[in-house]
């Protein structure tokens, strides 16, 4: 029997967890001698108070939608993919190879190729851990963590040995051709006659990420494969009994997960940096864990949570710029969100369930 | 490669294996009791920061060590509350602890020391120095054994000797004491322990706290012995390598020693590319070499070296009444 109504499960529990995380973050800001209310104001102003703020917030949100979806789909198959960071690095590498070595006539065709390459490279990086989990029983958490470290070493190697222009000191690839720059949402809006600012970051990849969110919803709740993934996640033995191949589901779910994480590379590499740099992922792969937990592994929840984390990221950057609060505060907030929405879920849920039970009992007593 | 170079290589193997060994034994206690802990990394990092910070401000490395253990214990208690009391997901709790430590260490370091998220360099009393064992100087001229004693066995900080002594101690606790028997039982079949009238919760908390103490020593070693001061993200994945070593060791203390020495050896090779080149004749790219400590666990986990079977109740919260 469900003790709590659905709205409480979906909205109330995450909100209370978020509130707890916010209170502790405020205490930390207070402890290092800053004013939490002023800090919050600064964050709101910097992240959603201007067109520029919004465009950066949505730019970060794009990354987190991809990585959040990646973690979510693995969660549905009851796997914990901590490798989003490495898969995103490889995805970015795929994008760079596509943009550097083929003379695309137009950005739109290059974008198609970049989508294929990013997804393929990300999926490839998830394949080995997935295979080892499915066939050899080595735990996916450990292998994906190791693959994050291996990916960053591989990235350094590929950039330094192959992609760095001759004579360059900068550890990055050459710049992509100018016409491959992805159009920003603002430029699309102004071409339709709506005036907006010029300085911005969010680009068409945001629309791709929303499409992916819709695609993941379709896949999970409207296809046979999605049903198999969810069934496998609920009960491996029941799924086996129903004729679902556990090896296939493990590998396929991780391939989709890795592909989604890889797609993030389009946003950072093709949309923003326009070349392959060393640290383009900036921990977004890990934020996907927090996003998936907060969004309850549902695409709609993931998009909302991703925008919220986009807000935190952009607000945190403003905070670091104007005050002495370092950017790492965002890592702390991220940790608190993971802790409260993920690990301490029952701490929030148990008292709530008790309250709802009490209310229901009083109501039925009143009816009699 | 001459004898002395070889000894130097082994010497740095020991230095690099020490934090891995302590973290690996920490994970062993926790996982043998049925609590997965991927927060070893975060606990080490927190202890590294706090012990360096307190050692600097107090001027005593021992006070720093205690403070570092304290910081690690705080995180252990959080892990315990999340995964034992509230029966949450142990992996997710571990991830949260890793980020909490990584973020808080820099935020506090920046606030207190204002050096871009690091502590000032430690020296003298605020750092663990190497101990010259008795007779090291006198025996140094004895062929073969002299250099071995002086270079490899003598001259490490006290924490290295503590780490190596922790191996037989862990073995003794786990396999020769009542507490150890119960601790292992609680990781295999908690219901049986419960039926015998022993508290599952208390045993698991004890295991998680021991894990905290060992991670605390490992972290303090990083910032006050291996290096002189805390820098951002200085644990550099050692907590995860320790976990891989734990699986490789199949959750056994002596094998944990061998596994961490092996990973330490690969870490030592990474710092001496000239030796690799001299021995094998191939020049290996430094970026690829730095990936070696992470590739190796994957190869080992892929099942080369026998199947590793974790404690049966690992990762599952214990629910008293069904």
Interface residues (C-beta under 8 A of the other chain):
Chain A: X28 X32 X33 X80 X82 X128 X132 X136 X137 X138 X139 X141 X142 X143 X145 X146 X147 X149 X150 X153 X154 X156 X157 X160 X161 X286 X289 X293 X324 X325 X326 X328 X329 X330 X331 X332 X333 X334 X335 X336 X338 X339 X342 X343 X344 X345 X346 X347 X350
Chain B: X38 X78 X81 X82 X83 X86 X87 X88 X89 X90 X91 X92 X93 X95 X96 X97 X98 X99 X100 X102 X103 X104 X106 X107 X108 X110 X111 X117 X237 X240 X243 X244 X247 X285 X287 X288 X290 X291 X294 X295 X297 X298 X301 X302 X303 X307
